[in-house]
Amino acid sequence: MEYKKSKTKWVLILLGVVLLTGGLLRWAVLQPYLIPSPSMEPGLIPGDRIIVNRLSYRMWAPTRGDVIVFAFPKDLKRTFVKRVIAVEGETVELRDNKVFVNGTAIEEPYVKPGDYPPYGPEIVPIDKVFVLGDNRRESEDSREWGLLPKNDLLGKAWFIYYPLQRFRFF
């Protein structure tokens, strides 16, 4: 009988540790987000659910092409998902439906085709990034509200986890 009590005690302790660790991991490292708008189509569509690594930008700087989640600079209670196009020190310009970074057109196989207005050129200052939605015609991004302060970055998108048939890593 004593053995059974001891075993139950250890199972409960183990379960408590797993729940506590999982909660801390979720709170501090991995965060789920829902894609609410078509601004990142075709790669992310409304209803997709993604997992974001919240430690990414505490340890590394964002790089061009990263899909990021951030606090919207004009209302920090809202979160947005966009793609990093240019980082500090780079010059960004949009013309002829292409994006130029430091004068060179970048390859963007993820962009939804369509026309969008010219922008820039603009040099990205220290501690800021230039972000765009992949669906340029339906995206509120750096073209409208300016360069994104790095302090507003919440994390880097890792993968789509739902719906299951859309599961993929970024």
N, C-alpha and C positions, 0 to 999 in steps of 0.2 A: 504494500500500500504506500509506503514511504517513497518507493521508486516512482510510482505513478505521479505523486504530488511534485516530486523533483522534476520529472520530465515535463509536466504541464507548466511548471514555473519557467523552465528554460524555453519552452515553445513561446510562452507569452512575452518573455524578455526579447527573444529573437524577433517576434512579430513587431514589437514596439520599436526596436532598432530599425527594422526594415521600413516601417511607416515613417519614422522620424527622418531617416536618411532620404527616403523618397520625397518627402515634403520639402526638406532642405534643398535637395537636388533640383526639384521643380522650381522652387522659389528663387534660388540663387543662380542656377545654371541653365536649365531648359524651361522654356516657356511656350505654351501653345498659343497660336493666333489664328483668327478667322479672316479670310480674305473677303471683304465686303463689297468691293467695287471692281469694275472691269479695267482699272488703270494698269494692271500688269499682264493683261492678256497678250499673247496666247499662252504664256508659260504658267501663269496663275489665274484662275478664273473665280468669279464669285462663288463662295461656298467651300472652296479649298481650305483645308486646315493645315497649318505648317508648324514645325517645331523650330524655335529660334534659340541659338546659343547666346546667352546673356553675358558670358565671360569673354567672348571674342574680342571686343574692342577695349576691354580693360587690359588685354595682354598684347594685342596687335593692332596695327593701324588698318583702316579700311583700304581696300584696293579696288581698282577699276573692275567692274563686273559683279562685285558683291551685291547680293540681294539683301537689303537691310530692313530692319524695323526700327522706327524712331518715334520720338514724341514730336508731334506737329508743332513747329516753332510758334505759330500764332495761337495755339491752344494746347498746352502741354498735357491735357487730359486725354487728348485724342492720339491714336497711333496710326502711322502710315507705313506702307511697304513700298519701297522703290529700289532702283538699281543705282549704284555708284557709277558715275560716268567720268568724273575728274576729281583728283585729290589736290591737296595744297601744293601751290607752285606751278600747276598746270594751267594752260590756257584752253578754254573750251569755247567752241563756236558751233552753231547749228545753221546750215545753209544747204539749199538744194536737197532737202530731206535726208541729209547726212549729218553725222556728228564728227567734228574735227577736234582732236586733242593735240595741242602743240603743233597745229598746222597739218596734221595727218588724219585722214578719214579712218575711223575705227570700224572694225567688223562687228556687226550686231545681228547675228542670226536669230536672236530672240525677239526682235521688234516686230510688232504688228504693222503691216504695210499701211501707208496713208500719208497724206500731206500734212505738214506742220510748219508753222512760221519760223523765220530765221531768228537767231538769238546771238548776242555777243559780237565780237569776242570779249571774254572776260577772264581775268586771271583769278584763280581760286586762292584766297589768302590762307595764311596759317590757321589751323584749327577749324577749317570748314571743308565741306565736300559739296560737289555739284551732283544732284540726283535727278533722275528722270524715271517716269513710268515707261514700261515697254509698249504700252498702247498710248502713243504720244498725243493722239487726238482726244483722249478721255482721261487725261492725267493732270491733277494739280501737283506741281513739282517746283523745282528750283527756278524754272522760267517765270513762274507767277509770284512766288513768295520769297525768292532769294536763296542764297547759299545756306546749306544746313550746318549749324554748329555741331562739331563732333561731340560736344557734351550731351546733345539730344539723342545720340545713338543708343538704342536699347539692346541691339544684338544683330547677329548674322543669321539669316535663314539657312537651315540645314536640309530640311526635306519636307515634302508633302506627305502627310500620314493619312489623310482622309479627303475624299473617298478612296478606298483601297485600290481601285483600278487606276488611280492617278498617282499612286505612290512613286516617288522618285527623289533622288538627292540632287542638290544644286551644285 
